[in-house]
Amino acid sequence: MKRGLAAAVLVVSLAACGRAAEPAAATWTTSAAQVTGARPGPAPNTAVLEVVLPAGGEDCAKDLRVEMLTEENGTVHANVVFSSRSSSAVGACPAKVRAETTLSTPGPLGDRPLMLNSMDVWHRLGATYGRCDEHLGCAPPADHCAEAWIDKTTFDADVPVKHLNGARDVRACDGTWLVLDLNRHVGGCPPADGVPACSATGTANRVVYRWNGTHWGSVAGVKGAGCDEIKTRLPEFPSVLCDRLPSP
């Protein structure tokens, strides 16, 4: 009898262990979708949002939808989200798939911008929408020497500083040519709001840019003052800008 009781207890214990080892069922979670485009919808109060979703495995993405639709200061705010299994969201969805969902507002959208997922702002451009740039805004300045273009160019140069003004000096700009002295060493002492940039040790890098129709593209890096080095590499560089070029 004792041996039978012990065997019964052992069987029950093993069964309990087996149940404990079973993995918990994965739950559905909500994630922000990557919005890649937008265009006016079939009705005046709609916009079609183009997104990229994870794919390649079970339960990678479903129920693409628009949530939290509000309006503030003439801007429509919305979250574009989808559901996925927590076990499939990382590693198990190596592919991507394109999808679309529709944003609808109570009244006509008109030219109101769309802020999606509290990140990107999209503005109406006739038959489509364009993404507003972090530095250039929704209407980039026509003057290529404007502060916004200089900020964007400095940011794209991967200068490690949050406040871009302390990282660069504009040495020359005529709308076609731009010469910047970039000091990447200011990353060690980023200036605070309203406070001049701190002094940073290290040599600044002089970069010559040319406007290519859509943005400033770097075409040469130089070390000396004046134009001798620039003219050797870029004979078409205008001499009228040379007098403004001290040593970096």
C-alpha positions in Angstrom: 0.0 0.0 0.0 2.8 2.4 0.8 4.5 1.7 -2.4 1.3 2.3 -4.4 0.7 5.6 -2.5 4.2 6.8 -3.2 3.8 6.0 -6.9 0.6 7.9 -7.0 2.2 10.9 -5.4 5.1 10.7 -7.9 2.7 10.6 -10.8 0.8 13.6 -9.5 4.1 15.5 -8.9 5.3 14.9 -12.4 2.1 16.0 -13.9 2.2 19.2 -11.9 5.7 19.8 -13.0 4.7 19.3 -16.6 1.9 21.8 -16.3 4.3 24.4 -14.7 6.8 24.0 -17.5 4.2 24.9 -20.2 4.9 28.4 -21.6 2.4 31.1 -20.9 0.2 32.0 -23.8 1.6 35.1 -25.7 -0.6 38.1 -25.4 -1.5 40.7 -28.0 0.2 44.0 -27.6 -0.3 47.4 -29.3 2.6 48.9 -31.2 3.0 52.1 -33.3 3.1 51.5 -37.0 5.9 53.0 -39.2 4.1 55.5 -41.5 5.8 55.9 -44.8 3.3 58.0 -46.8 0.0 59.7 -46.8 -2.5 60.9 -49.5 -6.0 62.4 -49.5 -8.7 59.8 -49.2 -11.8 59.2 -51.4 -13.8 61.6 -49.2 -13.0 65.2 -48.1 -12.7 64.1 -44.5 -10.3 61.2 -45.1 -6.6 60.5 -45.6 -5.1 57.2 -46.6 -2.0 56.3 -44.5 0.7 54.0 -45.9 2.6 52.0 -43.4 5.2 49.2 -43.1 4.4 46.3 -40.8 6.5 43.4 -39.5 5.8 40.1 -41.3 7.3 36.7 -41.9 5.9 34.8 -38.9 2.7 34.0 -37.1 0.8 36.8 -35.4 3.3 39.5 -36.5 0.7 42.1 -37.1 -3.1 42.5 -37.3 -5.8 45.1 -36.8 -4.0 48.1 -38.3 -6.1 51.1 -37.1 -6.2 54.7 -36.2 -6.6 55.6 -32.5 -6.8 58.7 -30.3 -8.0 61.0 -33.0 -8.0 64.6 -31.7 -7.4 68.1 -33.0 -5.3 70.9 -31.4 -4.3 74.3 -32.8 -5.5 73.3 -36.3 -3.4 70.1 -36.4 -5.0 66.6 -36.5 -3.3 64.2 -34.0 -3.7 60.5 -34.4 -1.9 57.3 -33.5 -1.5 54.7 -36.2 -1.1 51.3 -34.4 -1.4 47.5 -34.9 -1.6 44.5 -32.7 1.1 41.7 -32.5 1.9 38.8 -30.3 4.7 39.7 -27.8 6.5 36.5 -28.7 6.5 37.4 -32.4 7.3 41.1 -32.2 11.1 40.6 -31.8 13.1 38.2 -33.9 10.2 36.1 -35.3 9.1 38.7 -37.9 12.1 39.2 -40.2 10.2 40.5 -43.2 8.2 43.7 -43.9 4.9 44.2 -45.6 3.1 47.3 -46.8 -0.4 48.1 -45.7 -2.8 51.0 -45.7 -5.4 52.4 -43.3 -7.8 55.3 -43.5 -7.9 58.3 -41.1 -11.4 59.9 -40.9 -12.3 63.2 -39.2 -15.8 64.6 -38.4 -15.4 67.4 -41.0 -13.3 68.0 -44.1 -9.5 67.8 -43.6 -8.7 70.7 -45.8 -5.1 71.7 -45.5 -4.8 70.8 -41.8 -1.5 69.0 -41.0 -1.5 65.5 -39.6 0.7 64.6 -36.5 1.0 60.9 -36.5 2.2 58.8 -33.4 3.3 62.1 -31.7 6.4 62.2 -34.0 6.0 63.0 -37.6 4.0 65.9 -39.1 2.6 65.5 -42.6 1.3 68.5 -44.6 -0.9 68.7 -47.7 0.9 69.0 -51.0 -1.9 69.0 -53.6 -2.6 65.3 -54.4 -0.4 63.9 -51.7 1.1 64.7 -48.3 4.7 65.5 -47.5 6.6 64.8 -44.2 7.7 68.0 -42.4 11.4 68.2 -41.7 12.6 68.5 -38.1 14.7 71.5 -39.0 13.1 72.9 -42.1 9.5 72.6 -41.0 6.7 72.1 -43.5 7.8 74.9 -45.8 11.6 74.9 -46.3 13.0 78.4 -46.7 13.6 79.5 -50.3 16.9 81.1 -49.1 19.4 78.2 -48.9 21.6 80.2 -46.5 18.7 80.5 -44.0 19.4 79.3 -40.5 17.1 76.3 -40.9 19.2 75.0 -43.8 22.4 75.5 -41.9 21.0 73.7 -38.9 19.9 70.7 -41.0 23.3 70.6 -42.7 25.1 70.7 -39.4 22.8 68.0 -38.0 23.4 65.8 -41.0 27.1 66.1 -40.5 26.7 64.1 -37.3 28.0 66.7 -34.9 27.5 65.3 -31.4 25.8 68.3 -29.8 22.1 69.1 -29.2 22.4 72.8 -29.7 23.7 73.2 -33.2 24.7 76.8 -33.2 27.7 76.2 -31.0 29.1 73.5 -33.3 29.5 75.5 -36.5 30.6 78.8 -38.0 29.2 80.0 -41.3 32.3 81.3 -43.2 30.6 81.9 -46.6 27.3 81.3 -48.3 25.8 82.6 -51.5 23.0 80.2 -52.1 25.0 77.9 -54.3 28.2 77.5 -52.2 28.4 77.1 -48.4 31.6 77.0 -46.3 31.2 75.7 -42.7 33.7 75.3 -39.9 32.5 72.4 -37.8 33.8 71.8 -34.3 32.9 68.3 -33.2 34.6 68.9 -29.9 31.8 70.9 -28.5 29.9 67.7 -27.9 31.8 67.6 -24.6 30.2 70.8 -23.5 26.8 71.3 -25.1 25.5 74.8 -24.4 22.3 75.3 -22.5 19.3 77.2 -23.8 20.1 80.9 -23.8 23.7 80.4 -22.8 26.6 80.9 -25.3 28.4 77.9 -26.4 31.3 76.9 -24.1 34.9 76.9 -25.3 36.0 73.7 -26.8 39.5 72.6 -27.6 40.4 70.9 -30.8 40.7 71.8 -34.4 37.6 72.7 -36.4 37.0 71.0 -39.7 36.3 73.2 -42.7 33.8 71.7 -45.2 32.8 73.1 -48.6 29.2 72.4 -49.7 27.4 72.9 -53.0 23.6 73.2 -53.4 22.5 70.1 -55.4 18.9 71.1 -55.9 17.4 69.5 -52.8 20.1 70.0 -50.0 23.6 71.0 -49.3 26.1 68.3 -50.3 29.6 68.3 -49.1 32.2 68.4 -51.9 35.5 69.1 -50.2 37.2 69.3 -46.8 40.0 71.9 -46.5 42.5 73.0 -43.8 43.9 76.4 -44.7 42.7 79.9 -45.0 41.7 81.6 -48.2 40.9 79.9 -51.5 44.1 78.3 -52.7 43.3 74.8 -51.4 39.6 75.1 -52.5 40.4 76.5 -56.0 42.8 73.6 -56.5 40.0 71.1 -56.0 37.1 73.2 -57.1 38.2 75.8 -59.8 34.6 77.0 -60.2 34.3 78.2 -56.6 33.6 81.9 -56.7 36.6 84.1 -55.8 34.3 86.7 -54.3 33.9 84.4 -51.3 37.6 84.0 -50.6 38.1 87.1 -48.5 35.7 85.7 -45.9 37.8 82.6 -45.3 40.2 82.9 -42.3 41.9 79.8 -41.0 39.5 77.2 -39.5 
